[in-house]
Amino acid sequence: DNGKGKAQWVKYAVINHFISLLLAIASLIAITFLFFFPALLLVDVLVCVIVGYCWLVIYSFYWQLIEVAMTETQAQLETSALTKPAEFSTSQADEEKRLAY
């Protein structure tokens, strides 16, 4: 139960770093174009702004996902530490199945 929550958190973190890496590469390409084509200054500035904006939006979005995953893991640790009624544990298991898909 707890291990699965941690695995989810790790998965979000990996996705986050992967997307950050892709966006960093895209930013580098945009900066390279800026140096090679000074005539296209306006276009490059626009590209940099768009890439930067996307980077911020996606990064903050994944950061929220990671926070949610961490909070869920914390909640799972707390609930598993307590003695819980059978009906609650089954409903939690159903919810976990739903989240897995």
C-alpha positions as CSV (number, residue, x, y, z in Angstrom):
1,D,0.0,0.0,0.0
2,N,2.6,2.5,1.2
3,G,5.1,1.1,-1.4
4,K,2.7,1.8,-4.2
5,G,2.2,5.4,-3.1
6,K,6.0,5.9,-3.1
7,A,6.3,4.3,-6.5
8,Q,3.6,6.7,-7.8
9,W,5.6,9.6,-6.4
10,V,8.8,8.4,-8.0
11,K,6.9,8.0,-11.4
12,Y,5.7,11.6,-11.2
13,A,9.2,12.8,-10.3
14,V,10.8,10.9,-13.2
15,I,8.1,12.3,-15.7
16,N,8.8,15.8,-14.3
17,H,12.6,15.6,-14.8
18,F,12.1,14.1,-18.3
19,I,9.8,16.9,-19.4
20,S,12.2,19.5,-17.8
21,L,15.0,18.0,-19.8
22,L,13.0,18.1,-23.0
23,L,12.1,21.7,-22.4
24,A,15.7,22.6,-21.5
25,I,16.8,21.1,-24.9
26,A,14.0,23.1,-26.7
27,S,15.2,26.3,-24.9
28,L,18.8,25.6,-25.9
29,I,17.7,25.1,-29.6
30,A,15.8,28.4,-29.4
31,I,18.9,30.2,-28.0
32,T,21.1,28.7,-30.7
33,F,18.7,30.0,-33.4
34,L,18.9,33.4,-31.7
35,F,22.7,33.4,-32.2
36,F,22.7,32.0,-35.8
37,F,19.8,34.1,-37.2
38,P,20.0,37.7,-35.7
39,A,17.5,38.7,-38.5
40,L,14.8,36.6,-36.9
41,L,15.2,38.3,-33.6
42,L,11.5,38.9,-33.0
43,V,10.6,35.3,-33.9
44,D,13.3,34.0,-31.6
45,V,12.1,36.2,-28.7
46,L,8.6,34.9,-29.3
47,V,9.8,31.3,-29.3
48,C,11.8,31.9,-26.1
49,V,8.7,33.4,-24.4
50,I,6.4,30.6,-25.5
51,V,8.9,27.9,-24.5
52,G,9.5,29.7,-21.2
53,Y,5.8,30.0,-20.5
54,C,5.1,26.3,-21.4
55,W,8.1,25.3,-19.2
56,L,6.6,27.2,-16.2
57,V,3.1,25.9,-16.8
58,I,4.1,22.3,-17.2
59,Y,6.7,22.4,-14.4
60,S,4.2,23.9,-11.9
61,F,1.6,21.4,-13.0
62,Y,3.9,18.4,-12.4
63,W,5.0,20.0,-9.1
64,Q,1.4,20.0,-8.0
65,L,1.1,16.3,-9.1
66,I,4.1,15.5,-7.0
67,E,2.7,17.4,-4.0
68,V,-0.6,15.5,-4.4
69,A,1.2,12.2,-4.6
70,M,3.3,13.0,-1.5
71,T,0.1,14.1,0.4
72,E,-1.6,10.9,-0.6
73,T,1.4,8.8,0.6
74,Q,1.4,10.7,3.9
75,A,-2.4,10.1,4.3
76,Q,-1.9,6.4,3.5
77,L,0.8,6.1,6.1
78,E,-1.4,7.7,8.7
79,T,-4.5,5.6,7.9
80,S,-2.5,2.4,7.8
81,A,-1.1,3.2,11.2
82,L,-4.6,3.4,12.6
83,T,-6.9,0.5,13.0
84,K,-9.5,1.0,10.3
85,P,-12.9,-0.6,9.7
86,A,-13.1,-3.3,6.9
87,E,-15.5,-1.3,4.8
88,F,-13.2,1.7,4.8
89,S,-10.2,-0.4,3.7
90,T,-12.2,-2.0,0.8
91,S,-13.4,1.4,-0.4
92,Q,-9.8,2.7,-0.3
93,A,-8.6,-0.3,-2.3
94,D,-11.4,0.4,-4.9
95,E,-10.3,4.0,-5.1
96,E,-6.6,2.9,-5.6
97,K,-7.7,0.6,-8.4
98,R,-9.6,3.5,-10.0
99,L,-6.5,5.7,-9.7
100,A,-4.2,3.1,-11.1
101,Y,-6.1,3.2,-14.4
